[in-house]
Each structure stands twice: as structure tokens, then as C-alpha cells.
Amino acid sequence: MSEEAERELESAPVRSARKTSKARTLTEIRSLARSHTRTAIRVLVGIMRSDDATPAARVSAANAILDRGWGKAAQPTENGEEGAPELVQRIERVIVHPDNASDGDAGHEA
């Protein structure tokens, strides 16, 4: 952690109520981190463009930039074509309608 960030954290007010203090501390930390967004993005871009950085560091920096700008890519389900939705319907049927748990039709209502 940089000296500047440490000084900012040290100068943050300390509160006595635990829950309130914890929530405010998390909010303050998020705010402090967000105040360094431009610098962090510049550093990531610098690493991504650097010929001296390892390929792994460059890819990692590029991914971090893309994730923040566009969000993480959706991960496909690996249960075949319709394995996951069928499992979700089965769980729902067992929880909501336990008498119908052995029925083959997931859409069947009691």
C-alpha cells in the first residue's frame, strides 16, 4: 500500500458502534478506492502496453480493463443442452410441491 493511501486510512475517523462503524468503514474504504480509479486504470493501461511486462501481466491488465469497462463475460453452463434448467425445475418442484417431486412434468401444478 502506498504511503498516501496509508495516511488516508490512518486519518479516517474511528467510531465506537461496531455495526455502524463497520458499515461506515467499508463505505469509506470503497470511496477511497474509487478515488484512485483513474490512476489504477492508467497503471493497468501502462502495464498492458509495456514491452517490458510479461505476457501474463499484459493479459491480466487487459482483462481487468475489459472487465471494468464491459463487465465479465457470461459463463456457459456445462450440463449439456438443457441439464441446468431441468435441475432448477426439479429443485423448485421438491421445495414448493414436495408431493409432486417424482412427477416427470416440471410444469405440473397440484
N, C-alpha and C positions, 0 to 999 in steps of 0.2 A: 504494500500500500504506500502511496506517495506521502511525503511529509505534509503536503497541503491537505490531503484527504484526512490524515490522522488529526491534524489541528482542527478541522471542521467537525469531526466526530467528537473530539475532546471538548469543544466549546458548546456542543449541543446540551440543552438544559436537561437535568436529571429530575424525574418525577417519582413521587413516593408510591402512588397507587399502582400495583403490579399490572393489572389488565389494561388500564388506561395507558400506563407507561409503555407497556409492550406494544400496543397498537400504535401509539404516537411515535415510538422509536422506529417501528417498521415503516411508518409513513415518512418519517424524517430520512431514513436510510434510502428509501425509494426516491425521494425528492433529491437527495444529494447525488445519488447515482445518475438520475435523469439529467441533472445539471451538467454532467460530464459527457452527455451523449455526442455532441459534435466532435469533441476531442477523441472519444473512443472510435467513432466512425472513421475519423481521419487516420488514426493509428491502424485500424483494420485495412483501410484502403492502401496505406503505405506498405503494410506487410504484403498484401495481395499483389502489389505492383513491384515489389522489391526483387531484384535478380539475386540478391544475397540470401533471401529467405529460402528455407527448404520448400520443396514442392508441397509437402504435407501442411506446412504453416500457411502457404499461399491458398491452398484449397480450403483449409479451415477458416481463414479470414474471409474468403469469398462466400462460403456457405453462411457464415454469421451475418454478413451484409445482406445476402439474399433473404435469409430468414426474417431479419428485422424489417426489411422493405416489403416483402411479399408474403410473409408467413411461411410456416413449414409445409412441405409437400404432404399431401394426404397419403397415408399408408394403406395399400390394398389389403383385404382380408385374405388369408391363405387357407381357407377351409373349402376350397372348391367353389363352384358357381354359386350355390345357394346354401351352403353349410351354416354360415353365421346367422342369417335371418331365421332359419329354421330353429336353431338353438335358442335364439332370443324368444321366439314364439313359444317354444316348449317351456322355458323358464317362466314366462308370463302365465301360461296356462296352469302350471303347477302352483304358482303363488296365488293367482287370482281365483282359479277354479280347480281346486285340488281333486274334485270328483271326476273331472274330465281329463285328468293328466294322462290317461292311457289312450285317449281318443286319437285317431290318426289325423283328424281335421283340426288344424290350429285355429281356424276361424269359427268353429262350432261354439255357440253360446248355450248355457244351461237354462 
